[in-house]
Amino acid sequence: MIITTNKRAYFDYEILETYEAGIELLGFEVKAIKNNRINLAGSYAVIRNNEIWLLNADIPAYQPKNAPEDYSPKRTRRLLLKKSEIKNLIGRTREKGLTLLPLKVYTKGRKNLIKIEIGLGKSRRKTDKRELIKTREVKSEMRQVIK
């Protein structure tokens, strides 16, 4: 079940590849995410010491009064991927203009594990964004005419 999507990432970037990763979370963060309390806007992933880290993802505490005093909703969280996938991403992110972006957060399996889909994206130019908007408008007009 999809919990949230990063629509801005799909608009601002052309997604070349996607990867499924686990997230290292605290218990109350898991509860907050399952209640749709996560914001991916402005977040991105970086590679440090052969590990992938998620930055600026906002996950407020499930119950703010029961959260630790030093808890930061925008703290960095480690993403869990296979070593081969991490090596592949290290090579790909060294290319000019490629960025790692969180695209979706969803639950998977019987145990409702929280997974995140990260994408390797290339930034779109302003003209590409305008063309995308025009094609969307044309498609919506065509749907209205058909009805």
Buried (B, 14 or more C-beta within 10 A) or exposed (E): EEBBBBEEBBEBBEBEEEBBBBBEBBEBBBBBBBEEBBBBEEBBBEBEEEEBBBBBBBBBBBEEEEBEEEBEBBBBBBBBBEEEBBEBBEEEBEEEEBBBBBBBBBBEEEEEEBBBBBBBBEEBEEEEEEEBEEEEEEEEEEEEEEE
